[in-house]
Amino acid sequence: MPNCPTVLIIEDDEPFRLSLHDAFENAHFHVPDTGSGHGAPQLAGATPPEGVVLESQMGVPRGLRWG
């Protein structure tokens, strides 16, 4: 979506992730999402987000430790 703010969602619970995705998309955000932390750096690099919704109790990579 051109000219829309981007919110990256990182959540391994698929039904919850899809609910979040739909809610942000309905609010006119561009919403890349992933079910694991492994895909997050690539998504964030492709479209730098203005915000991130991150599950902090995920498996590896954990939370904010992407590096």
C-alpha positions in Angstrom: 0.0 0.0 0.0 1.7 3.2 -1.1 1.9 6.1 1.4 0.8 3.9 4.3 2.7 3.5 7.5 4.2 0.1 8.0 3.8 -2.1 11.0 5.8 -5.4 11.1 4.1 -8.2 13.1 6.2 -11.0 14.5 3.9 -13.6 16.2 4.0 -17.4 16.1 0.3 -17.9 17.0 -1.2 -17.8 13.4 -4.8 -17.0 14.3 -3.7 -14.1 16.5 -1.2 -12.9 13.9 -3.9 -12.9 11.2 -6.3 -11.0 13.5 -3.6 -8.4 14.2 -2.8 -8.2 10.5 -6.4 -7.6 9.5 -6.9 -5.0 12.2 -3.9 -3.0 11.1 -4.7 -3.4 7.5 -8.3 -2.2 8.1 -6.7 0.9 9.7 -4.8 1.5 6.5 -1.3 0.2 7.5 1.0 -1.8 5.3 1.4 -5.0 7.4 4.2 -7.5 6.6 4.1 -10.4 9.1 6.0 -13.5 10.0 5.5 -16.5 12.2 9.1 -16.5 13.5 11.9 -14.2 14.2 13.9 -15.7 11.4 12.1 -13.8 8.7 11.9 -10.5 10.6 15.3 -9.0 9.6 14.5 -9.5 5.9 11.0 -8.1 6.2 12.3 -5.1 8.2 15.1 -4.5 5.7 12.8 -4.7 2.7 10.3 -2.2 4.1 11.6 -0.4 7.2 8.6 -0.3 9.6 7.4 2.6 11.6 6.3 0.1 14.3 6.8 -3.5 15.3 4.4 -5.8 17.2 6.7 -8.4 18.7 5.9 -11.5 20.8 8.6 -11.4 23.5 8.3 -15.1 24.5 9.0 -16.7 21.1 11.5 -19.4 20.4 14.8 -18.8 18.7 15.6 -16.1 17.8 14.2 -14.6 21.0 12.4 -11.3 21.2 14.7 -8.4 20.3 17.9 -10.5 20.0 18.1 -10.9 16.2 21.8 -10.6 15.8 
